Amino acid sequence: MTAQMSEATLPTVSFVSNYREVSPLHGYLEEMDISHIRGTIFPIGSGRDINYKIKTYGQKVTNLSFEVRNIDGSGLVENTDLQDYKESEDTITGSFQLKDLISSGSEYMLVMLMDTEIGRARFYSRIVWTNDESRYHIDEEVDFVRNFSIATFDKEAASEYSRYLESNSEGDNTSFNKVNIHSSFNQVTWGDLQIVDHSDPEVYVTDIHGQTGSYLLKYQISIKEGALNKTYNVCEAYRLRFTSDRIYLLNFERTVNYIFDTKSFSITKNVIGLSISDPDLQLVESSSGSAFAFVSENRLYMLNNSENRLAYLFGFYDDNNNDIRTRWDQNCIKILKVDEAGNVKFAVAGYMNRGTHEGQVGIAVYDYNATINAVEEQAFVQSKSDPQILMEYVDTIAYVNNSDVFYVMLDQNIYAIDLNDRTSTSVVDDIGQGEYKISESMNTIAWQSDDLKSLNMMNLGTKTVSEVTAENGDLIRVLGFMGEDMVYGLVHESDVLNDQMGNPVYAMYNILIQDGDGNILENYHPDGIYVTSVSISDNQIRMTRVVKDEEAGKYISTYDDQIMSTLKAEKGSNTVSVVSVDIYEKIVQISTKSEIKTKQIRVLTPAQTLFEGDRDVNIDTKRNADEKPFYYVYGLMGIEGIYSDPAEAVKLAFRSPGTVVGDNNKYVWIKGNLLRSNQNMSITRSAEIYPNMTSKDPVSVCLDLILNYEGVNRNVESLLAGGDSVYQILESSLPDARILDLDGCPMSAMLYYTNKDIPVMAMLNDGTAVLIIGFNDLNTVLMNPTTGAVYKYGMNDSEKLFEENGNHFITYIMEED
């Protein structure tokens, strides 16, 4: 038996600030891991009052209550039932006051709970309270982003907002798919597109701090195209700085994507038109190309050209189910396999908006059977993590082999799930903590051993594991894949030297490219030159290289080099292309292998196969507390990446711009949000009275000052003489701190820590070190132990100084903060 996916039933909850409704929340039927829930944030005024609005959609909602928990989920602060609220046909409104149990300026997790017709639902949002009424400006900022957005539809009204734009050559004015603050005024105001309607935006407060706030607006527009009106999803991201004089628009980004509609004549002889869309879309075809599947705006379609059938396989929203619940985009579709008959295997990961798993987070694997035109669930793996984190893991690796074994990454482990008997096994544990790489097709993964003596390469299709071992006296580093061929490097152990931080530098004397059968395709070994890092893009490997200074016992940079692949990238029979048209600028289309008989094509909407029991697969993904921490980067529009290296996380967040949070949901780094000036006066005073500073080792002086500032006294000189690195000394001396090796990050990113009175230690090429202990608009404040001076140094000069010295920074954050 089959049936259509059931409708959404859970309510939504919004906060109300002076009649402004913000941050719609969606219900979870399972208790989530709060330390891995990001979501939205709501600032609370000095009275600790919260106004809320529940939209019930005509469903019964009872037994309301709320909880306040620590942001890392470690403890319950408050648990209170709600009694005083007003009910109407489809709305519940009310307010409550938090008890005086929370600290000003600290973030907490608010959980609203209620009984619904399908179970007790939880709604999560971060909150922050301050007794300083002038600290947060949510009302003014929400008004600004809403007015800015509305004004873009009227060029005359938008003229007053043109001063907020920074139009320059960085802006791409050739596509409406992605527009930002650097785009032209005409581009931001929709050019000559005939927009006939736009919905009222949903406003999400994604981050808010003393100086900055970040907001997302989501809405739909209708554009007149000939006799038809076509619908598009729009997402706008804003980052603002509020001052007493004005609001500054720091960042603005907008994406526009066509919602593919089989009824709007988007299909012609050899083309499926996707209008204004992101060209980086999923398209997977059968071996001959006669059938293929593609994802458009989180909806999955399959075209079987030989049988003239187009099927809409999966999507939470459609013409009959189109509201804020079904459109919520905290999920993604991953196409796993397409065969000649048009059968499709695919996975859906993240929050389940409706259907059997409504209100749950997880990964569902489905089969579309073209013969009976039905979709059947094969397995469901539930998760308690933030949907965005789960989506990031599935994007990293999700692969199914011919034996119906599904491989997926969950919480930095790779699991194999047998879709036939719904059992799971761990393939590689904690792979995310070390170096691992995945081939382009996701058919092969490679990872290196902890001792760097060998690496393993696993073919997921055959489940075979092969080992590549370094010769005696050598180490091996896995570097990546060029297509399906593995790239790795060899290092003489005698060539491993330490950098300024005491961390090892692996200078590779040999770079090799090996295919899946073990054949060496390329052997790169320049005489007297070593490779320290590589980047692989398409058919090119770019190598950062050094030469060895034997006398100084260190490496010196030399010119880069590259390896080019002569193999041409294989193109499928059906291809995604971008074409230019007059008013729409760049549009996306799928060019098909063979002609589409548009008059004969049948459009199908499969039902879902019903079955008894469930298809759940239980996997315990809990990590041990002593395992290496991970860093989660959130940009303006959501998660950007997950890293084990804090430096890589901060560099990405600096570019995005965004924030970095740790496994405990606490901030590691935030873009901007700086005071006009700050200086660590405690270290300034300590430096003035430090005995015989200039006669001591500069590194030990800097470490002494840091440790003394945190109330720790150790013999740093003897620890350094004993071979301990700067990182090891800080880690052993500050057990309640997270030590951050931020090697390669820009100097201006370090001001986040000096803004919080945390010193940053910078290592220089001559073996000395300085402390960055303050800043103002024009200068940094440095403490130089070789001279004993605390002085101001120009911001641009500081950037140049530290960049020329390799940007070697190390600092820390206290975990209890």
N, C-alpha and C positions, 0 to 999 in steps of 0.2 A: 504494500500500500504506500501511496505517496500523498503528500499534502504540501501546501505552500507554507513558507516560514511564518511562524506566528508573529503577531504584531507586538510592538513594544508596550510594556505595561508599567514599568517603573516610573515614579515621579521624578521631577528635577527640582533642585533647590537653588535659589539665588540669594545674594545679599543685597540689601537696600541701603544706600547712603544718600540721605537727603533726596529721596524719590528717584535716585538713579539706581537702576537694577544692574548688577554686575556679576560676573563670574558664575555662570550656571554650572551646577555640580551634577554629576551623574552617579546613580546608585550602584553600589557593590553588594552582592549577596554573600560575600565571604569577607572575613576580617583580613585586611591587607597588611603587608609589612611596611609600617610607617616610615622606617628608615630609608625606604626606597620609593616613597611617594612624593612627587614634586608638586604637580598641579598648579593651582592658583594661590594667591595670598590676599588677605583682607586686613587692612589696618583698622585698629579699634581706637576710638578716642579715649580721653582721660576717664570718662565715666564707665568704661568697659561694657558698653551696651552694644548689642548686635541685633539688627533688624533683618528678618528673613522673609522670603516668599517661596512657598511650595506650590508648584503646578502639578496637580494630580491627574490631569487628563481624564477626569471622570472616574478614576479608580479609588478604592477605599484605602485610606491611610489613617493609622491609629498609633497610640503608644509612642509619642514623640519624646525624645530625650537627646542630650548631647554630652560629649566627653571632651575634655581638654587633656592632651598628652604631650609629653616632651617630644621635641622634634625628631629625636632619634628613636622614639618608640620605647624608651627605657622605663617609663613610669607614667602612671595615671595621676593627673593633677586635680581633676574635678570630674564628677559624674552626677548629672542633675536631670530629673524628669521635667518635661515642659507641660504646663497645664493651661496657661493663659494665652490662647490664640483664637483667631477668628476663621471660620470655615465658610466657604461659598461652594457653588456647584463644582468648580474645578480648581479652586485656589485655597490655600491656607496661609494666613499671614500672622506674624507675631514678632515678639522681641524678647530678649532675655539679657540678664546682666551676669558677667563672669565674676566669680569670687575674687577676693584680693589675695590670690595665690600665685600670680604670675609676675615675672620681672619685666620692667620696662625695657623696650628695645630688643628683647629676645623673641625668636620665633617659636611658636608652638603649633601642634596639629589639632585642629578642631574637627571632631567627628560628630555629625548629626545622625541620629538613628531613628528609624520608624518601621512599624510593621506595614507591609504591603500585601497585596493579594498573592504574591509568589514568594514571600519570605521577608525576614527582617533585613532591611537595607541600610547601608552605611554610606555617608557622603563626606568626603575628605577635603579639607582646605587648610592651608597654612594661615595662621593669624599672627599679627604682631601688635602689641599694645604699647602706647607711650603716654606718659603723663604730661608730655609737652605737646600742646595742641597745634603748634606751628611746625611740627616735624614732618608730617605727611600731608599731602595735598591731593588726595584722590579725587575729590569733587571737581576741582579746577582742571586737573589733568584729564579726567574722563570727558569733561565738556570740551576740552581742546581737541582730543583725538576724534571725537564724534563730529564736531563742527568742521575740522579739517577734512575728514572723510566725505561728509555731505557736500562741502564746497567744491570738491574735485569734479562734481557733475555739472557745475555752473562756472564757466571760465571767468565771468565777471565777479562772482562771489569769491572765487578762488584767488583773485589777484591780491587780496590782502594777506594771503598765506604764502605768496611767492617768496617773501623775504626769508621764510624758513628753509627754503630749498638751497642746496649747494650744487647747482647744476654745473657740471664740468665734463671733461673728457672721460672720467671714470664711469659715467652713466651710459648705459646701452639704450639708445633711442630707436632700435630696430625691431623691438618685440614688446608687446603688451603683456607677455607671460610673466616677465619679471621687471619690476620698476622699483627704483630706490631714490634716496634723497639727492643723488647726483644726476638723475634723469632731468630732461628738460621740462619746463612748465607745461608745454603742450602734451608731452607724454604722460605726465602725472594726471592731467585733466582729460585723459581718454582720447586725445587726438580728435579724429573725425568719426569715431564710432557712434552709431545711432543707438544709444542706450535708452530704452523705452521704460525701464522699471528697475528698481533696486529695493531689496528688502531692508528692514531695519536691522542694523548690525547687532550681533551678540558681542558683548564687551567682556574680555577676560583680563584680569590684573595678574600678570605672570611674575612680576617682581616689583618690590617697592622698598626704597631706602631713604635715608635722610635727604640725599641730594638728587636721586634719580628714581624714575619709575618706568616700568615696561608694560606695554598693553598689546593685546591682540584683538582685532576686530574681524568677525567672520560674517559674511552675508552673500547673497546671490544677486546677480544682475541679469537682465534680459536685453539682448542686442538684436535689433531688427536686421535680418538678412533676407533680402527679397521679400517674399510674402510670409516668411516665417520669423518667429522670435525664438532665438536660441538662448539657453540658460547656461550661466557660468558660475562657478564657485570662486569667491574672492576672499583672500586672507591678507590683512594688513597688520604690520608690526610697527610699533612706535617705541622709541626710548626717549624720555624727556628729562630735562633738568629744570627744576622750579626754583626761581629766585624771587625776591621781593619786588623786583622790577618787571620781570617778564618770564615767560616759559621759553626754554630753548629746545628745539627739536634736534636731538643728537643723532638719531637714526630713524629712517623710514624705509620700509620694504613692503612691496605688494606683489602677490602672485595672483594670476588669473588663469583658470583652467576650465575649458569647455566640458560640460556634462554630456557625454556621447548619448545620443538618442536615436534609436533605430527608426523612429517615425518621422525624423526631420530631414530625410533624404540626404544623409551624410555619406551615402554609398553610391559611387558611380562605377563606370566600367572597369577601371583598374585601381581604384583608390577608395580607401576608407578615410573620410575627412574628419580630423579631430580639431580643426579650427585653432584658436589660441590655446595652446597647451604646452606643457613641459615636454620637450623632445626626448628626454631621458625616460622613456616608458618601457615597461616590460613587454616583450614580444617573444614567445617561444613557439616554434613550429615543429611539425612532424618531420621525419627524415627526408621526405620528398618535397615538403612545403605545401602540399595540397590542403592541409589543415593547420591552423595556428590559433593561439589564444593571446589575448592582450588585455592589459589593465588600463582603464581610463577613469580617473577620479575615483579610485578605490572601488571600481565595479569591473567584474571579470566577464569577458566575452570570448566566444569561440566561433571561428568561421571555417566551415568545411566546404571548400569551393567545389570539390568534385560532386557533392550532393546538394549544393545550393542551400545550405542551412547556416543561419546565424543564430547562436544561442546566447542569451544573457544568463550566465551561469550563477553568479553570486554578487550580492551587494546588499547592504543593510537598508539603503534608501532607494525608493522608486516612486512612481506617480502616486501610488496608494499609501505609501509610508514615507512621508517627507516632512519631518519636523526636527526640532533641535536634538531629539534623542537618536533618531536613525541616521542623521547626518554627522554626528560626532565622529571626528576623524582619528580617534586614538586606536586605530587598527590598520593592518596592511594585508595585502594579498600577495602570496608568493606562488608563481606558477612553477610546478615541479616537472611535469612531463606532458607531452602531447603526442598521440599516436596517429596513424594514418586514418583510422576510422573516426577521428575527432573526439576520442576519449581524452579527458583531461584530469590529471591529478594535481591538486593545489592545496596550499595551506593558508589559513587565516589566523593571524596572530594579533594579540592585543585585547582590548575591551570588546565584549560581545554585546552589541547594541540591542539585539532582539533575537528571538528564536529559542532553541533548547537551552542554550547557555547564557541567556540574558543576565547581565549583571555580574558575569564572571570574567576573569582575565585568564587567558591561556592561548594554546596553539591547537587549532582544529585542522585535521587533515581530511580532505574530501576527495571523492572520486566522482567524476561526471561520466555516466554511462550513456553514450550517444544512441545506442540501440533502443533503450527504453526511455531516453530523454529524462533522466533523473539524477539528482545529486545525492550521494550517500556519505555520511560521516564514517571515516575509518578509525580515527583515534582522536582523543582530546586530552591534552596535558594542561592541567590547571597550574596557575602561577599566582603568587601573592605580591609580585613586583609591580612597579609602575608600568602601565601598558607601553609607554615609550621605551623603557629599558628592554622589555621583551621584544618589541619591534626591532630594536637595534641588534639584538642577538640573532634574530631570524634573518635579518638582512646580511649579517656576517656569514652565516652558513645555514642553509636549509637545502637538503639534497635527498633524493630518493633513488635507490638503485633498482635494477631489474628484478630483484628478489623481494621487492616491496619493503625494504628496510629504509626507514626515514632517519636521516642524520640531522641533528640540530644542536646549536650551542645554547646552553642555559646556564646563566651565572658563571661563565668562564669555563664550564666543562662541556665536552662534546659527548652526546648520548646517541645511541642507536636504538630506534624504536621499531620493532617488528610489527608491521601493520596487519599481519595475518593473525597472530595470536596476542597482540597488544602487550608484549613484554618489552622491557627496556634494559639496556646494559650501558655502563659507562665505557666510553672508548678512550678518552684522554681526560685525566683529571687536572684541573687548575691550569689548563693550557694558556689561559689569558695572562697568567703571571709571568710567563717567559716569552721567548721569541717563537712565534708561529706564523705560518703563511698559508694562504688558501689559493688554489689555482682559479683561473678565470671561470671555469665551468662549475667550480665547487666539487669537482670529482676527486681532487687530491688535496690532502693537507700535509704539511710538513712541520715538524717541531724539533727543537734541539734539546739534548740532555742537559741537566743542571751543571755538569762538569765540563760541558762544551767539547766532549770527546767524540760525540756522535750525534747524528740526527736521524729521525725516523720519517719516512714518507709512506702515507697510507692511501691506497686507492680505495675509495669508498664504494666504487662499483663492484670490485671483486673482494673487498674486505682484506686484501693482502697488505702486509706491512713490510717494507724493505728498509734496511739500515745502511747508512753511509758513515763510515768510521774514519776518523782522522788518523794519520800515521803517528807513530811514537814521537813525542815532542811537539806535536801540532794540536791546535784547536780548530773547531769547525763552527761556522756561523751560517744559519739559514737567512737568506736575504729577501726571497720572494719568488714569484713566478712570472715568467714572460709567456703569457698564454697558459699552456699546460706544462711548460718546461721549467724545472726548478733551478733557481740561481742560488749558489752558496759560495762562501769564501773560506780560505784556509789561512791560519795564523800560526807562525812559530811562537811557541810559549816564551822563548827568549826575547821576542820582539814586543811583548806586552809591557807597556810602561804606564805609569799613573799620570793622570792629568793634575791640574792644580788642586782639585778637590780630593785627590787621593783615589779617584775612581780609575779602573783599568781602561786603557785605550787599546782596542784590538785592531792592530794594523795588519790588514790582509795582504799577503804577498801573491795570492792566487785567487782569481775569480773564475768559477766554472758554471756552465749551464748544462744540465743533464735532463734527458727526456725520461718518460715513465718506464722505459725498459732498461734504464741504467746507462745508456749511451751518452758519452760526453760530446756535446755539440759545440762548445766553445771553451777554450782554455786561455785565459788572459793572465799573463804573469810578467809585467814590465820589470826590467832590471833596476833595482835600487829605489823603486817607488812603491808605496803602499796605499791601499784603499781603506779608508776609515768608515765610509758609509756610501750607500747607493740609493737611488730612487728609480723606480721602474714605471714607465708610462708607455702603454701600447707596445711598440716594437723598439723601444730605446731604453738603455740602461745608462744613467748618468752617475758618474763616480766622483766622490770627493777624495782627493789624494794628498799624501804627505810624503816628505822625505825625512830620514832619520839624522838628527844631529848627535853624533856619537859622544862628543865631548860634553855637551850640555845634558845628555840623557833624555832628550825629548824629541817630539816630531814637529816639523815646520811645514806649513801649508805650501802646496805647489798647485799648478794648474789642473783643472778638472779634465776628465776624459769621458768617452762614451763608447758603448757597444751598440751597434745597430743590427737588428734582425733583418735578414733578407727575405724571411717568410712573410707573405702578404696575409693580412688578417682575413679569415674566411667570412664571407657575407652570406646571409641566409637568402632563401628564395623570395621571401617577403621582407621588405625593408622599411624602416622609419626614415622619413625625409622631412626636411624643412624647406618650404618654398615661400617666396615673397609675393604678396599681393598688395594692391594699392592701400585701401583703408585699413585692412587688418594687419598690415606689415608682414610679420612672419607667422605662418601657420604650419601646423604639423599634420602629416598624413602618412598612412600606411599604403605603400605601393605593393600591390599583390602580384604574385608569380604569374597567375593566369587570369583571364577575364572573368569578372563577376557578372553573372546573368541577373541583373537587378530586377527584371520583371518576373523572374521565376523564383527568386530567393524567398525562403520561408524563415520567419523570425519566431524563435521558440523561447519560452520561459519555463525551464525545468522546475518540477516540484522536488521536494526532498523526500527521500525514502524513510519511512517510519520503521523503527525496530524496537524490540523489547529490551529492557535493561539500559545499560550505558556502554560507551566505548572508551571509558576513562583509562588513562595510563598514569600511574602514580610514580612520580620521581621526586626523591628527596634532594633538593638543591641547596640545602643549608651549608654555608661555609663556616669553617672554624675561625674563631676569633683571632688566632695567631697568624692567619694567612695574610699575604701581602694585600694592602688596601687597593681599592680601585677609585678612579676619579671620573665623575660624570659631568660632561660639558653640556650646558643648556644655552642655546643661542636665542635669538629673538623669536623664532618660530618653533622651538622645541629642542629635543635632544640632538646634539651634534656628534657625539662620540663617547666611548668608554675607554679609559686608558689605565694602565698600571703605572705609567710614568707621569708624575705630576707636571713635569716640564712640558711634555707634549700636550697635556690638557690645558695648561695655562696659555701656551702659544695659540692653540685653536680658539680658546675663549677670547683672547686678545684680538684676534682677527675677526671674530664672528659679528659683533661683539657679544659677550655673554658672561656666564658665571661658571664656576667649578665648585661642585660639592663632593664630599667624600661619602664613604659607606654609611656614615652616621647622619647623613642629610644636613650636615653643617657646612657652611661656606669655607672653601679653601682659597677662592679668589673671586673678585667681582670687578668687572670693567667700570672704571670711573668711580663715581660716588666718593670723591675726595674732598677734604676740606681745602680752603684756600691755602693754608700752610700748616705745617706741624713739625715739631722737633722733639726727639726723645731727650728731655733735659736730664733725666737720671744718668744716662750714659754720657751725656755732655759733661756733667759734674764729675763722674767717675774718671773720665779721661784726663781731666785737669789735675787730678791728684794721684794718677797712676804712677808708681815709683819707677824711675829709670826706664821709661817707655822706649825711648829711641835706641837703647842698648840691647833690647830683647827682640826675639823673633817676632816679626809683625803678625804672623798667623796666630801664634799663641796669645799675643796681646788682644787681638780681636775676639778670640774664643773666650779669653778671661773676662772681657767686658760683657759679652753676651751672657755667660754663665753667672757672673756676679749680679747682673741685672735681674736674673731669675732666682737669685738667692742660693746659688750653688757655688761651692768652692772646690776646685780640683787642681791637681798639678798637671796642667795642660802640656807644659814643655816635655815632661817625661812621657806622657802618652803619645805625643807626636814622635818623640825619639824612638819609642817602642814600635812604631809602625802603624799606629791607629790613624785612620783618615779623619778629616774634618767631620764628615757625616757620622762616622762611628763614635766620635767623642761627643757630639751633640746628642746622638741617639741614646747613648748610655748615661749621659748626665741629665737629660730632660725626659724621664720616662713618661711624663704626662703630656708630652708634646708630640706632634707629628712633624718630623723633619722633612723639609722640602728641598730637594736638589733641583734647582730650576735652571740648569745649564742650558744656555742658548736662548733663554727668554729675553725679550727687550727690556732695557733698563726701566723704561717708564712703567712697565708692568709691576716692577718691584715697589712702586710707590703705594700700592695697596697695603703693603705690610708696614711701611714707615708711617702711613696714615693711622695705623692701629698701634703705634709706638713699638712695633716689632723691628729690631735691627736686621738689616740684610748684609751679609758678608759677601764681598766681591773679591775673587782671586785674580791676580794680575800675572801677566806672562813672565815677569822677573822673579816670581816666587813669593812676592809680598802680597799683602791684602789690605783692603780698606773696608770701613763700615759705612753704609748708607743709613743715616739716622734722622733725616728730615728733608723737607722740601718747602718751596713756595712757588708762586706762579712762574718765576724766572730761573730758580736755582734748585740744586740739590744741596743737602748739608752732609758733608763727608767727615769722617774721622780717620786721619792717616797716621798709623802708629810709627811710621818711619820718621815723621817729623814731630809727632805729638800734637798736631794741630787739628782743631775742629773748625771747618771753614765752609763758606758757600762756594759752589762751583756751578757755572752756567748750565742750564738744562741741556742745551744742544751740545755743549762741550762734554757734558757727562755722558750723553748718548754715544758720542764719538769715542770717548776714552774707553768705555767698557766694551763697545763693539770691537774696537781694535784689539782688545785683550780677550776676546772670545766670549764675552757675556757669561762669565762663570759666577753664578749666584747661588747662595744657599741661605735658607731662612727656616722658619718654623711657625706653627700655630699651636696654641695650647688647646688640647682636646676638650677641656671643660668649658671653654669660652662659648 
